[in-house]
Amino acid sequence: MDRPEPYTTKRPRASLLATLGLIVSVVGALFVLSGTLAGYGIGVGAAGAVLAVLGLIATRRRHVAGKTDALIGIAVGLAAVVLGIVAMTGQFDWPTTDGDWAGRFREWLDSQFANWF
């Protein structure tokens, strides 16, 4: 007896632009959260959001996955831009572009937990 060939479909592949947009947006957000690199973080976050939008457009095609990556990349990129602008204008206590926040945080932790150890 002849058996019909099984119908195989292509496996969905992740959109490179969506994944790259997510990664670049997260890097931009980390730059902004550092405070000192907030200016660069605005640009990197905006570039990540644009890449994520292009990745979202790419997921319209069949067998291209990554819509969630693209949406998270857009949200994180735009949040990095907004938080970076707030940091650059000085409307918020943290992150600011002046000072060494890692050193200040370490000093604060030492003062809080000095008697515990």
N, C-alpha and C positions, 0 to 999 in steps of 0.2 A: 504494500500500500504506500501511496505517496503521502508524506506528511508535509503540511505547509510549513514554510520557513517562518520562524518567529519574527515578529515585527520588532525591530530594534530602533530605538530613538537615540539621538545624541544625548550625552550627558550634559547637563548644564555646566557652563564654566563661569567662573567668577569674573566680573568685569575688572580689568586692570585699573581703569580710571577710578572706579568706585573705591577699590582697595587703596590705591595710591592717595586719593583724596582724603580718605579717613586717616591714613598715616600722617600725611602732611598737616592736616587739621589738628591732630593731637600734638604734634611737635610744635605747632604755632601756639596752642594753648599752654604747653609747658613753658615756652619762651615768655609768654605773657605772665604766667604765674611766678616766674623768677623775679619779675619786677625790673631788673636791670636790662633785660632783653625785650622789654615790652614793645619798643618801636619795631624791632624785627619781627616780633610775634604777630603784630597787626598784619604785616605784609605776608608772612607765611600762612597765617590763618585765612586770609582772603584768598590766597592761591589755593589752599586746600579746599575751601568752599567751592571755588570755581571748578577744580578738578572733580569734586564730588557731584556737582551739577552735571558736568559732562558724563560722569559715570552713571548718573541717574538716567540721562538720555540714552546711554548705551544699553541699559537694561530693558529698554522697550523691545529690543530685538528678541527673537525667539532663541531659546537656549542660552541666554546670558543672565546669570544670577548676580546678586550683589545690591539689590535695592535697599536693603536695610543698612548695609555699609555706607551707601551713598547718602542716605537720609541722616545717619548719625554723623557722617563727615560734614554735611552741610550745617547741622546744628552746632557741632563743636567749633567749626571754623567761624561761623557768625558770632558765637559766644566769645571766641578768642578776640575777634575784632572789637566787639563792644566793650569787653573788659579791658582790652588794651587801650582803647580811647579813654575810658574812665581813668585808667592808671596814668596815662600821659597828661591828662588835664588836672590831675590832683584832686579829684572829687571824692576820692575814696582813700581810706587809711592804708589799705593793703590791696593789691600790690602797688608800690610806688617805685619810681625810677631811681630814687636816691638810697644809698646805703647798702649794707650787706645784710640781707634779711636772714640768710642762713646763720650767720654769726649771732645776730640778735636773737633768733629763735633758740639757738643753742644756749645762750646766756639765760634766757627766760626759763628754759627747761632745767638748767642747773640750779637756778634760784628756787624753782618750785619743788624740786626733788632732792635738795641738798641734805635734808634731815632724814631721808628715807634710807640712805645707804651708809 
